[in-house]
Amino acid sequence: MIPRIDYVRTRRVTNQLVIGLAVLAAGCGQGAAEDRVRIRKSVELCRSDDGCRGKNAKVEKMRVLLQSGARPHWSPDSKSILFDRRGSDGYADVYMTDLSGNVSDVTSEKSGIGKKNNGNAVFHPSGDFVVFISEEEKHFLSRNKLMGDPGLGLYCNLWATDAKGSKFWQLTDIPIRRKMFEKTPVVATVNPHFNEDGSMLVWTERYDRGGNWGKWRVKGADFVVRGGSPKLENERVLFQPSTGNYVTAMGFLGSHRLLVAGNLEGQHEFGMDLYSLNIKSKRVKNLLSTPDLWEEGACISPDRKRIVFMSNRDSPYKLDQGNKNWASQLLEREYYMINSDGSGLERLTYFNDSSAKEYLGGRNMVAVCEFSPNGRYIAGTLGIDTGKRKKRALELKLVLLDLQ
């Protein structure tokens, strides 16, 4: 029997997911020159010495930290940020920046790690290790440079490196589909997160076909270091939805509670909500209950009392759930904040509001964010749509919000 995921279907899955899975994984835009100039000037207004104050009084300052980058994650001392971006070869790599925008390399041009896509990196709480996803060198459709994009993670394993990127260790060994008519599922690995003491690593895995994007689940393992080498033990499935097909881990709300996003009540993937998941009892609590809105890309404050997430709730563009090719649909997204129990909703950014100082013009989106461990900053992904009319073309940047 020929597997249903053939060349055409796999390409369609890639096109639907690559711009995001709520992380805006698309490459740089190809917009007209006049659009680039207009937007670049607007962004530079927030790069002044003092930054620009947010319309929400909680944002004392904000600025674009780097003009290219996505998926920021902080070092334990709140002084450095891991991120990934695509290079001239068309593949993504992991880099590190300080708060002045001085960038150093983690995986690019390094021996001991694959030369395709590397990204979606996080620090171990000790600061001694960095865990990230890395695309296997040989797989079905391996010439497609978007397959292993860090926001998509197809054919990617978890890897670890030391803080300087001088040694590398493979942590997982997923099945790899190498030919069109193999029955091996197309597996993806994304969004690694550590618990508070670093003894446990969780991540999200696409394990089979189903729905618009495939079937996803949350996995975990014990993170141990022996003889200076990190490894995973007791790898296990922490949560696999019985209703809905999509779930992804956002981080820890407590020792046994995760913040996840998904369509866990059977709603459309475009209407995913945020949930509190007890990984022992498997019980989930919907924190938003907005099945017509796409809400994901969340981060959790160090005291675990606040959650910041992306949403299209104030966007004039509504996603057509009957159009599976969502990547072709126009979008605007902003960051919003709630208490960890789902109460106290407020809008945090106004990149699409012409009355705000942070207004950028055109269509703008946000994605993956993270609070600094000291609670002072939020590093986020800002996607500026430089496309014209109904064609999207995103430029991904790292934005820094300084909280009052």
N, C-alpha and C positions, 0 to 999 in steps of 0.2 A: 504493500500500500504506500502510495507517495505521500510524504508528510505535507500537511497543509501549509506550513511556512516555507514557501518556495522563494525564488529570487524576487518576484514581484511583490509578494506580501512582505518580505523582509525589508525591501526598500520603502514600502509604505509605512511600516512600523517606524523605521528610522526617521522618515520625514515628519511623522506625527510627533515624535518624541524629541527630536534633536534640538528644537528651539527651546525646549525647556524641560518638560516634566517639572514645571514651575521653577526651573533654574536658569532659563534663558540660555540654552546651550548653543545658540546659533553663533556663527562666525561674524566677522566685521561686516558692516553694511556696505552696500554699493549705491548709496543714494546720490542724488545730483550734487554738484559742487556747491550750489547756492545753499542747499540744505545743510551741508557740512559746515559752511562758514557761519551760518546763523546759529546753529546749535553749539558749535565750538565756542563762540563768543559768550553765549549764555552760560555754559558750563564754567568758563574761566571767571565769571563774576563770583562764583563760589570758591575760587582758589586764591582770593586775596589773602593778605597776611592775617586778617582777622576772621576770615571766613564769612559766611552770611548766616544770620539768625533764622531759625525756622519759624514758620507761622505758628506751629505749636510751641508754646513757651517752654516745654520740656527740652527742646532742642536749642541749646545755647549757641552752637555753631555747627555748620556743616560745610563740607568741601569735597571736591573730587580728589581723592588721594592719588589714584593712578588712572591714566586715560585708557588703559587696557587691562582687563582682569575680571575674574569671577570667583565665586565660592570662597570668600575670606574666612579664615579661622585663626584665632589668636594663640599666641604663645602664653604659657602660664604666668609670665611676669608682665603681661599686657604691653610689651614693648615691640613685638613683631607680629606680622600677619602672614600666614601662608595663603597662597592663592594660585590659580592656574590661568594660563592664557595660551592662545595658539601662536606658534612661531611661523617663520617664513616657509617652513617645510610643510605646513598644513596640519601639524600635530600639536597637541597641547602638552605643556610641561608644568611642573611645580616650581614655584619661586617663593621668595620671602622678601618682605619689605618692612622697613621701620616706618614710624609715623611721619617721617620727612619725605618718604617716597624713594628711599635708596634701596634698590632691588638687588638681591643676590640669588644665585641659581641653586636649585636643589636636585633636579633630575636631568636637566638638559645637558647634553654633551658629557654625561657621566657614564663610566663603564659599570657593568653589573646590573643594569636595568634596561628594559626594552626601549626601543626607539620610536614606538608608536605613541599612542596617547597615554599621558600620565597626569593625574590630577585628583580633585576632590580630597585634599589632604587635611589631616588634623594632627595636632600635637598630642602626645601622651601627657597626662598631668604632671609627670616628673620633668618634662622638657627634654628628656634624653632621646626620645624617638618621635618619628613622624610616620604616620600610617596613611597610605594613599591607595588609589586604584591604578592598575597598569594593564594596558591592553596586550593580549597575547600576540606574538609576532605573526603566527599563521592560523587562519580560520576562514570560514566561508565569507566571501565578500571582503577579504582582508585589504583589498585596494581602496575600498571606500573609507576615506579618512574620518568620516563622521561616526562610524560604527562604535568606536570606543571613546567617543567624546565624554569628558568627565561628568557631564550632566546626564548622560545616557548609560554608559558603563557596559555596553554589550561586549562580551568576550573579555571581560576584565577580571583579574584577581586582585586580592588585597596584598600589598607589599608594605614593608617597613624599612626605614632608613634611620641612621643616626642624625643628630641635629645638624650636622654639617653636610649630609648627603655623601659621605665617603664609603659607607658600606650599605648593602641592600640584602634583605631577607624576604623570600616569598612566604606568605602566611596561609593562603588558601589555594586550592587546586580544583577549580570548577571543570565540569565536562565541556569540551570544546567541539563545536560542530565545524567540520572541515570541508564538507561537500554538500551540494544542494539536496540530494535525496537521502541523506543520513537521517535517522530517527532521533539523533541527539538533540535535545531542546536548545533553543537559543537563550543562553543564560547571561544575565547582567548583574553587576555588583556596583552599588553606589552608597553614598552617605554613611561613612563610618563615624561612630561616636563612642567616646569613652564614658564610663561612669565616673563618679567623683574621685575615687582613689586609683583609677586606672587598672583595676583588676579585671574588668569586663569590657569587651568591645562588642558593639552591636552594629549591624549594617543592614541594608536592604537588598533583596535578591529577586530578580525576575527568573522564575523557574519553569514556566510553561506558557503556551499560547492561551488566549482567552480574552474576551472583551476587546476594547480598542487597542490596548497597549500590552496585552499579555497578563499573566497572573504573577503577582508579587507577594512577598512575605518578608518578615523581619527575622533575622538570624542573630545569634550571639555566640560568644566563646570566651573562655578564660584567657586573659593575656598574661603570659608568664615570660620571665627572662632567666635564662640559664647560661652560665658562662659568657655573659655579655650579649647573648643572641636572643632576640624575642621570638616567640612562637605562640600559636593558638592551640588550646586544648579544650576538649569537651565541646566541640562545635555542635550547635543544635538550632532547631527552629523554635523561636520564641513565640511567634504569632503568625498564623496563616488564616486569612479571612474565610469565614464560612459563608458570608454574604458580601457581595461585591468582589472585585478582583484586584483592586489597587490599594496598596498601603506603602508608606515610606516613613522611616524613623527620622524624627527631628531633633531628638535629644532626651536627656533624663530630667524628669520632674521630681524624682525621688529615687530611693534605692531600688524600688521595685516598680516604679511607674515611668512610662515613656510618653512623650508627646509624639503622636503620629498624625499623618494626614492620609486621607483615603476616602473611598466611597463605601464605607463599611455598613451602610444601611441600604445598599442596593441602588443608590442614586447614580446618575451619570458621572463619569470621571471628571467632566468639566465642572461638576458641582461638588467636588470633594470638600470635606470639612476637616477641622482639627479635632482630635480626640485625645483624651487621657486614657492610656492603656495600662492596666495592671498585668505585668508579665507573669505573675503567679496564678491569679485567678482567671486571666484572659478576659476580664470584663473591660468594656470600653464605655466611656462617657463622652458624648458629643458636646463640645464646648461652644459651638457656634450655631448649628442647625440651620444652615443656609444652603439648601440643595441646589439653588440656582446660581451660586457664586463659587468661583474658583479660589480657594484659600489654602495656602501651603507656604513653603519657603520660610518656615518659622524659626525663631531663636528664643532662648530662655534666659532670663536675667540670673545672675549668680546666686541671688537669694531665693530663686525659683518662685518668686511671687508674681512676675510679669512675663508675658509672652508677646513678642512682636512677630507679625506675620504679613504676608502679602495678600492683597485682595483686589478684585475688580469691582467692588461694591459701588463705587462712585463713578465708574467708567461709563461714558455715553455709548460704548460699544458692547453689545451683549453677545456672548458666544452662542452660536447656533448649534444646539446639541444634535441636530440632524445632519450636520456637516462634519464627517469624521476627519476631514483635513483641517483640523483646528489651526494648524500652523499658518494657514493662509488668511485667517481671520484677524481683523484689527483688534488691538488690545491696549488698555491703559491699566496700570496697577500702582498702588501706593502701599506704604507700610501703615499698619494699624496696631494698636496695643490693647490687650485685655489683661485682667488678672488671671492667675492660673486656674481659677474656678470658672472662667468664662465670663465673668461680670466686668463692668467698667470699660466698655468699648470706647475707644477714641482714635481719631485719625492722627498719625504721627508725621507724615510727610505730605507735601503739596506740590510735587514736581509738575503736576498737570493743572494747577490752579493759577490762573493769570493774575489773581490778586496777591499771590505769595511771592516773597523774595526769591524762593528757590525755584520758581517757575522756569521751565526750560524751553517752552514752546514745543510745538509738534506733539507727537505721542511718545510717552515715556512709561517704562515699566521698572519694577524692582523685583528682586528674587532673593536668593540665599543670603541670610544675615547671621551675625553672631555678636553677642555682647562680649566686651572685654572682661576678663576675670575680675578686674577691680571695679566693674560696674559703671565706669565713666563713659565708655564709648560703645557705639554700635557700628560695626563695619558691615557694609551691605554691597549688593550687586545692583548697579543701575544700568538699565538697558535703554539706550536712546534710539528710537526708530528714525532712521534717516531715509527710509523709503518714501515714495510718493504715492498718493492716492491709496489704492488698495493693495500695494505690495510692501511687505515688511522687509526691513534691512536693519539689523540691530548692531549697535556698537556698545560693547559691554565695558563698564568702568567700575572701579572700586570707589565707593563713597564712604565718608567717615562722618558720623553724627556724634557731636560732643554733647552729652546730656547734662542738664543743669543739676 
